[in-house]
Amino acid sequence: MKTNLIGGKSLEQWLVDYPLLKDLIEPIEIFWGNPQYDKSSCGIPISEKEDIQDASRRLERFAPYLAEVFPETAESNGIIESPLLSIQAMQKRMEELESIELKGKLLIKCDSHLPISGSIKARGGIYEVLKHAEDIAIKHGLIDLTDNYKAFDGSDFKDLFSQYSIAVGSTGNLGLSIGIVGAQMGFKVTVHMSSDAKQWKKNLLRNKGVNVKEYASDYSKAVEEGRSQAAADPTCYFIDDENSKDLFLGYAVAASRLRKQLEGLKITVDENHPLFVYLPCGVGGGPGGVAYGLKAEFGDHVHCFFAEPTQSPCFLIGQMTGLYDSVSVQDFGLDNKTEADGLAVGRPSRFVGRKMGHLLSGCYTIEDQRLYSFLHHLAVTENLYLEPSALAGFYGPILLENHPVGLNYLKEHNLEGILRNGHHLIWGTGGNMVPHEIMEEYFNKGTRI
Ligand SMILES: *Cc1c(COP(=O)(O)O)cnc(C)c1O
């Protein structure tokens, strides 16, 4: 009889070795503390920190251009950044609903309201397009690092870029970011969309002249197709969400800017003032890049947790089993079907898993129903409207302060006594571009739950 092995082992053996997998494949919500968590973040090499600073400077060079062509960034002088807010009313609501008290104070990072494309992908995705454009322009002698980058809006640049194409595979938001900026700069852009991608995202891109290809299969397939089609065309640049260092660096820039925002709110992060950060995770690139930047910036005083849907915990499975990208959620019998479209990814990024997996404090899974409930309560208490994926972080503070795994983490890292001085930062990853009537449906659904 043929038995189906997963990474060389039977399912029964996996369940013996990692008992938490039993709940994970049920699936019911789990909270996993990372046994490999390594407090060596101060050991992030100087060269890597310099790469992040280099990315930050590149975004500054492009700021005059962005302010010119995307007027919504003019107010911030062309810097694509989002608000950091204290959300006391939502905290009170969560405490009432769960009959708990949260010692740390709740903050939200509103990447849901990032200009240009309204999601965390406006960090990495736009950065990589800009970097690619800069590389081409320098190679053709059109620009120098010290020039004013407003020049990128000129017809000479657009004519040049029209001879090049960019391709990407996406569940929706990455395609949106890359499509909007790529098309604005003059590139021919093709976005390979997974079956989860929302119709309105495809329509919006087509209206901007982007070529949208649709697949009946999931995200990994869309990426694979995009990669192989792009490989056949030497003028085509493939933005590889599963492997790209540039995407990663674009996300990582968030951390130094967050430090300034925290200072603006008079919030300290140090050995007596911990910062806990909760990031919704799909393939791992966005949350991985941000978390890596945070570890480079705040070292051991920041604690990062990833949140995934119960049906799509690809990063958690990859880290827990040590199989990284050689395992998919489907291998463990999950179907990768979730209403959190931005997180509907069945196989994690190898690059991110290996690069920062050991810097991650833990991962948890969350049911779709709970996402809608948070969506409703956040809208009512704070008048903030996020898409379902973007709410996955809200469960984190509740788990950290009440779940046995969370309590154990606090104890092990001597955080119990200083929790009261600390902050829970929920990374709100998307929502501002969602059409009004669709957001209304989300909200109503959350109201019914
Ligand atoms: C893409 C996305 C994420 C997760 O980013 P990954 O790089 O796929 O891990 C989280 N939230 C939203 C809204 C997203 O679009």
The ligand as an SDF file (V2000), in Angstrom:
LIG
                    3D

 15 15  0  0  0  0  0  0  0  0999 V2000
   -0.0420   40.8120    1.1010 C   0  0  0  0  0  0  0  0  0  0  0  0
   -0.7650   41.1620    2.3110 C   0  0  0  0  0  0  0  0  0  0  0  0
   -0.3460   40.7130    3.5690 C   0  0  0  0  0  0  0  0  0  0  0  0
    0.8120   39.7760    3.8050 C   0  0  0  0  0  0  0  0  0  0  0  0
    1.9790   40.0040    3.0770 O   0  0  0  0  0  0  0  0  0  0  0  0
    2.8440   38.7700    2.5480 P   0  0  0  0  0  0  0  0  0  0  0  0
    4.0250   39.3980    1.9480 O   0  0  0  0  0  0  0  0  0  0  0  0
    2.0120   38.0360    1.5220 O   0  0  0  0  0  0  0  0  0  0  0  0
    3.1240   37.8960    3.7040 O   0  0  0  0  0  0  0  0  0  0  0  0
   -1.0920   41.1130    4.6660 C   0  0  0  0  0  0  0  0  0  0  0  0
   -2.1790   41.8880    4.5450 N   0  0  0  0  0  0  0  0  0  0  0  0
   -2.6050   42.3370    3.3520 C   0  0  0  0  0  0  0  0  0  0  0  0
   -3.8100   43.2130    3.2930 C   0  0  0  0  0  0  0  0  0  0  0  0
   -1.9130   41.9900    2.2010 C   0  0  0  0  0  0  0  0  0  0  0  0
   -2.3500   42.4320    1.0130 O   0  0  0  0  0  0  0  0  0  0  0  0
  1  2  1  0
  2  3  1  0
  2 14  2  0
  3  4  1  0
  3 10  2  0
  4  5  1  0
  5  6  1  0
  6  7  2  0
  6  8  1  0
  6  9  1  0
 10 11  1  0
 11 12  2  0
 12 13  1  0
 12 14  1  0
 14 15  1  0
M  END
$$$$
